[in-house]
Amino acid sequence: MLRWHRDLLRRRHARASRPERPGRPRTLRSIRALVLWLVQENPSWGYRRIHGELATLGIKVAASTVWNILHDVGTDPARASPSVPEDPADTRGGSRAPQLTRGRTSSR
């Protein structure tokens, strides 16, 4: 009889102490809204830049969390930085770069 009662209490306690939602807690809505606002205001920023800005503001969130938020919304998490031109011809001002030639050159 005592064993039955002890097992009953053990099962009851185990069920009561189980969390409502198992697993990792969700990201706060305010952080999610801030990430989406930063993307809207700065469309050329990637997830790493946004993560850096959040860190500057003192918000501790992983870069992978920012990536997941952007991925869930359907935006490209890894955008190209605007400081790096996509076409190398843009850095040359429209002219072609000088071609290197083989052979010896005189230094006169």
Residue pairs with C-beta under 8 A, 6 or more apart in sequence:
27 61
27 65
27 69
31 54
31 59
31 61
32 69
34 54
34 59
35 50
35 54
35 66
35 69
35 70
36 69
36 73
38 45
38 50
38 53
38 54
39 45
39 50
39 70
39 75
42 49
42 50
43 79
44 79
44 80
44 81
44 82
45 53
45 79
46 77
46 78
46 79
46 80
46 81
47 63
47 66
47 67
47 70
47 77
47 78
48 63
49 81
50 66
50 70
51 61
51 62
51 63
51 66
54 61
54 66
66 77
67 77
70 76
70 77
71 77
80 86
85 91
